[in-house]
Amino acid sequence: MSLSHMSFQVLNVALSPGKKIYFASDFHLGAPSHSDSLVRERRITEWLESVRHDAQLICLVGDLFDFWFEHKRVVPRGFVRFLGKLGELTDAGIQIIAFPGNHDMWMTDYFERELNIKTYRRPVDLMVISSIHPTPTSFHIAHGDGLGPDDHLYKLLKIVFENKLAVWAFGTLLHPNLALWLGHSWALHSWQKHEKAGQPSYLGEDKEWLVLYAKSQEELLHRNFYVFGHRHIKLDLPIGERSRTLILGDWIVYNSYAVFDGQEIQLLDYTPKT
């Protein structure tokens, strides 16, 4: 069944007065080097701390890591500041959900078991009820990889990467040191390829895959907002008269995120304190 014709999991949220919903994606922690990643990790944890006073829900919309694979009893080393901050926030009662992206699609149960963060492998329809808005506000959220037309080679590769036998072989037949080295080498090659190509640019309303996907979904079922990561561009585009598509940018160039206060949504950049 294609994504254009399937029903999506629905998540209902009753937004408390004064509380907000935050969206961020494409941290790519681990790349291109440990030192560069550490600077970015500290910036991200600083941002997470800055929103804890009014965050009710934080949606992490994919590619949190440049490579992530969970063996049965082994997870990648590093990222302790980031993971610790997530655990601290969920312990404080803030709901966090995560969408595996194309760089961290091999999330299994670590986030749910250790951090109390529900992960969603497919797009989700988020329905928000707020005291300051008379009708529910609807969101369609996904990382964005493999959605929309074209990109047939990646869609084929994704089927292989998510194949249970392939995942079992990678996680069981290879020593974790070798498996993670291979994964990080592949991710670094992808990073270098994108660096050489330059910062992605908006393709235009008639060619941007995620915009075309949002339009196709809007024809099937109305949502107020379509929220994606993946493309590393910042976009806030009306879809007809009743909907908007937001692409969240990244934390490599923009330090960007979106925030919904129960009535309005904004796409903003975080300015580090130090």
Phi, psi and omega in degrees: 000131180282157179298335181290344186233019181247157174275150183248154177296138182251131177244121181260133179228128172263106186281121181289153178303134179081357181261161185223165175244131182246147179228133176209155182207171169056059173281324181051047179297138183107346183238155351278349179213166179300316183293317178295318180296322182296321176299315180293320180299317179295324178294318181292316179294327175296317178297315179302319177295324183291338183257358187295336184290335181229007180278125170260326180219133174241123180255115178262109198260043167097159184052047174293327180239152177284334169205138180210127175217130181257109166287172185300321181233016183224134172236158182301141178288160178095185176063026187291328179294315180294309181296321178297320179294320177299315178297321179297319182290317179291326175297331179277001175097005178276128179280132176231135173235154183226146177242112175302137177258193181287342177266341180229038182292348184268023168297137175241264185240005185297314181297322182287317184285320186265330187242357182058042179244115178288134178249142182237120183274347180233165179305151181233141170264116180260124178249120185246124174256128183228145180291341182261004178227127189292333181238155179301146176256131186250139178234142169245117191238135175200157174298313174119346181292133178080003179265156179081182182283169175067198183053043186293325180297315180295321180299323177292316179298323181296322177300318179293313183297329182265358178298131185298322179293318179295318179295317179299315182296316181296320184275341186252317187276340179256138172299141181308322179300317180289316181300314181289326176297316178298317180297315180292327177295317177298315181296320179295321177299317178297318179300312182296323178297316180289324176299319180295323180286339181092170181299130180301151179236157179295130186274350184103153187299331183270358182232341182291116188303316185287331174293316178297321176297315180298319179296320179294323177290323181295329177293333182271320183202130183286132166231151179288320185222139172247122188238125183224161167247224168076314191275348179061028172237156174260126183212134172225099191235127174296139174246099187070210184260351191237353187225163175222146174251129177241129170248127201278357183078220178198180178249020174266316181250316194260331191055048191256154179202165175243151179221135179242125185258012182105344180223314182240152174241140180230145174256115190234165172248138177272132176258114181300148180284334180234000000 
